Amino acid sequence: MFAGLGLALGVPLSALATDQVGVGPQYDTTHVYVAPGDVDAFAKSFLATFGGTSTKQVTTAVTPTPSSTTSQLLQTPVGYVSLFGFTTPIPYPFGFERTGYLVTDMDKAVSAARAAGADVIVAPFPDPIGRDAVIQWPGGVSMQLYWHTVTANYPPLQTVPENRVYVSPDRVGAFVEDFLAFSHGRIVSDDPKAAGVEIGRPNDTFHRIRVESIFGKMTVLVTDGHLPYPHGHEITGYETADLKDTLAKATASGAAVIAGPYTSDGRDAAMVAFPGGYIAEIHAATK
């Protein structure tokens, strides 16, 4: 628990933060990198599983140093994916950032992230439609901030996905405190004895924290790193109305269920591997 850090359940840390720079969870994207030959198969399977559409695929440069990738945005009712198929080697540290968060002002966002305790590991740079930067939080959690030259206008999501973050007990306090200060978020649950089945260890317990902010949902999984595959590889958890139906669509479109289903904390959940190797957690409220 975080009483010693001044983090109370449901209490935003706006007093500790700079200006709010977020826009909304429908403007957050999970960054998915697959081999060029797997791009079309992944997009087809992901959209068949969750519904939605894709923007036109383009070939472009999305890094500040020379590179080339196919790029497209998969827009589904349960979350968005920025899909990359690099045809050149991927410049470091790209590929390690988990998500992209749209911000209202890049300079203010970078300043707010630094003030909250993040490292700016890729300084702001221009891309074909705006500006980007990559930041890293205590515990090694990296994410991209981006800003669009032309204001985006996306409809609200049917369900908001969760960013699934694995951190050590040594750094969880600093990570949660810093991220809440940046996002103006709040802790919605803090369970020091969550069911270990959620991390593939049904005979154990672990510490789980759920956070919400303008950037959406985040589940922080605090572990000793003794994680059976595939736990820890998933980046995002997607909420659907019916898990069984969603898993059937996933397997019919070329994905594979690689862990679960299991039931815990009022949800049924499973891990799914999509073509190209992207692993996702999928869950639904227990009926």
ChimeraX attribute file (.defattr): number of C-alpha atoms within 10 A of each C-alpha:
attribute: neighborCount
match mode: 1-to-1
recipient: residues
	/A:1	15
	/A:2	14
	/A:3	8
	/A:4	8
	/A:5	11
	/A:6	10
	/A:7	18
	/A:8	17
	/A:9	16
	/A:10	13
	/A:11	14
	/A:12	19
	/A:13	21
	/A:14	16
	/A:15	8
	/A:16	14
	/A:17	20
	/A:18	18
	/A:19	13
	/A:20	18
	/A:21	23
	/A:22	22
	/A:23	15
	/A:24	17
	/A:25	23
	/A:26	26
	/A:27	22
	/A:28	26
	/A:29	24
	/A:30	23
	/A:31	23
	/A:32	21
	/A:33	22
	/A:34	18
	/A:35	14
	/A:36	16
	/A:37	11
	/A:38	15
	/A:39	22
	/A:40	16
	/A:41	16
	/A:42	24
	/A:43	21
	/A:44	18
	/A:45	20
	/A:46	24
	/A:47	19
	/A:48	19
	/A:49	22
	/A:50	20
	/A:51	15
	/A:52	15
	/A:53	17
	/A:54	17
	/A:55	10
	/A:56	9
	/A:57	14
	/A:58	11
	/A:59	14
	/A:60	15
	/A:61	16
	/A:62	22
	/A:63	20
	/A:64	15
	/A:65	11
	/A:66	11
	/A:67	15
	/A:68	18
	/A:69	22
	/A:70	17
	/A:71	21
	/A:72	19
	/A:73	19
	/A:74	22
	/A:75	21
	/A:76	21
	/A:77	21
	/A:78	20
	/A:79	26
	/A:80	24
	/A:81	20
	/A:82	18
	/A:83	24
	/A:84	25
	/A:85	22
	/A:86	21
	/A:87	14
	/A:88	11
	/A:89	10
	/A:90	17
	/A:91	12
	/A:92	10
	/A:93	12
	/A:94	17
	/A:95	14
	/A:96	15
	/A:97	20
	/A:98	20
	/A:99	21
	/A:100	24
	/A:101	23
	/A:102	24
	/A:103	23
	/A:104	16
	/A:105	16
	/A:106	21
	/A:107	15
	/A:108	15
	/A:109	24
	/A:110	24
	/A:111	15
	/A:112	20
	/A:113	25
	/A:114	17
	/A:115	16
	/A:116	22
	/A:117	18
	/A:118	23
	/A:119	18
	/A:120	19
	/A:121	14
	/A:122	17
	/A:123	12
	/A:124	18
	/A:125	16
	/A:126	15
	/A:127	17
	/A:128	10
	/A:129	12
	/A:130	14
	/A:131	18
	/A:132	25
	/A:133	23
	/A:134	24
	/A:135	21
	/A:136	20
	/A:137	21
	/A:138	21
	/A:139	18
	/A:140	18
	/A:141	17
	/A:142	23
	/A:143	22
	/A:144	24
	/A:145	23
	/A:146	25
	/A:147	23
	/A:148	18
	/A:149	10
	/A:150	8
	/A:151	9
	/A:152	9
	/A:153	8
	/A:154	11
	/A:155	8
	/A:156	14
	/A:157	17
	/A:158	14
	/A:159	16
	/A:160	22
	/A:161	27
	/A:162	25
	/A:163	24
	/A:164	21
	/A:165	21
	/A:166	23
	/A:167	22
	/A:168	17
	/A:169	15
	/A:170	13
	/A:171	14
	/A:172	21
	/A:173	18
	/A:174	16
	/A:175	23
	/A:176	24
	/A:177	21
	/A:178	23
	/A:179	22
	/A:180	23
	/A:181	24
	/A:182	29
	/A:183	26
	/A:184	24
	/A:185	25
	/A:186	24
	/A:187	22
	/A:188	14
	/A:189	16
	/A:190	18
	/A:191	13
	/A:192	13
	/A:193	11
	/A:194	18
	/A:195	20
	/A:196	17
	/A:197	16
	/A:198	22
	/A:199	21
	/A:200	19
	/A:201	15
	/A:202	11
	/A:203	8
	/A:204	13
	/A:205	17
	/A:206	18
	/A:207	18
	/A:208	21
	/A:209	20
	/A:210	19
	/A:211	22
	/A:212	20
	/A:213	19
	/A:214	16
	/A:215	24
	/A:216	21
	/A:217	20
	/A:218	21
	/A:219	20
	/A:220	22
	/A:221	22
	/A:222	19
	/A:223	20
	/A:224	12
	/A:225	12
	/A:226	11
	/A:227	13
	/A:228	10
	/A:229	11
	/A:230	17
	/A:231	20
	/A:232	19
	/A:233	16
	/A:234	19
	/A:235	21
	/A:236	24
	/A:237	24
	/A:238	19
	/A:239	25
	/A:240	21
	/A:241	14
	/A:242	15
	/A:243	20
	/A:244	16
	/A:245	11
	/A:246	19
	/A:247	23
	/A:248	14
	/A:249	19
	/A:250	22
	/A:251	17
	/A:252	13
	/A:253	19
	/A:254	17
	/A:255	24
	/A:256	17
	/A:257	19
	/A:258	13
	/A:259	18
	/A:260	15
	/A:261	16
	/A:262	15
	/A:263	17
	/A:264	14
	/A:265	10
	/A:266	11
	/A:267	15
	/A:268	20
	/A:269	26
	/A:270	21
	/A:271	23
	/A:272	24
	/A:273	21
	/A:274	24
	/A:275	21
	/A:276	20
	/A:277	15
	/A:278	18
	/A:279	24
	/A:280	21
	/A:281	24
	/A:282	24
	/A:283	26
	/A:284	19
	/A:285	16
	/A:286	14
	/A:287	8
